[in-house]
Amino acid sequence: MSHVDLQGKSAVVTGASSGIGRAIAEQLAASGAFVVVSGRDATAVTDVVDRITAAGGRATGLVVDLRDPSTVQSLVDAAVNATGRLDIFVNNAGVSYLGTILDADVDQWRNMLETNVLALLAGTKAAVVAMREGGHPGHIVNISSVAALDPNSGVYGATKHAVNVISNTLRQELVNDPIKITSVMPGLVATNIGRNVDPAILAGLVAMSGIDVPVVPGERLPDEVLVSAQAALSEIMIRPEDIAEAVLFAVGQPVSVDVTDIVVRPVKPANL
């Protein structure tokens, strides 16, 4: 894609310690933005910041648990304190439990709702306040899912449908502000958001990668496993970098162009 110049701009990316969020943070930084990287794993957050700075970019990391909505203000403050402005806010943090509704429990539902919906709302509100105060055009990107387009996609799909509804409503509320809202809906991506799925599926991905690592439900798979599995299943599984490219495309448009929704799918449906 064509080069996008984000020099002088700042961005916040939630859930940026791995997967899609990390790819987005690295892509924005490579395009010149100062990036605030957030996540719950201190080691992983530090690793992303180190990767960005080693590549010549600028970033800082904050360890936050967005299930506490009050923590999101620290991310916005970090961007504004470093650069005097906030231009881009990417609501990427998400969690998924893909079992049946009747086999799930309240804690799983609460985790998805607090992370996928409430944290997004809190982040968006804080970002809009900062963007209005800064007086610069802003862009909020909400990472949704193709599950939002499926009426039978369970509680996870319901949270992502909520993301799309929130995005649409925000566009109306911000019609007189120079703040754009983009919803990006990925298909199956090789990330650790699926670490809570059936262990047999995770074991299959590990076997596909050819890398001998133990499968522990709820724990992250190593990057090399995900990369190898995606390469072997490239027709049904796309890369985090593919979603990052979509985000960069949206935020790189001129002020007069508003990209509202982007769906990024593999060329074939998954039957995992």
PyMOL commands that set and color helices and strands:
alter all, ss='L'
color gray80, all
select helices_A, chain A and resi 19-30+42-54+69-83+106-134+146-149+154-173+192-196+199-209+223-232+240-251
alter helices_A, ss='H'
color red, helices_A
select strands_A, chain A and resi 10-13+34-39+58-63+88-91+138-143+179-186+261-264
alter strands_A, ss='S'
color yellow, strands_A
deselect
rebuild
show_as cartoon
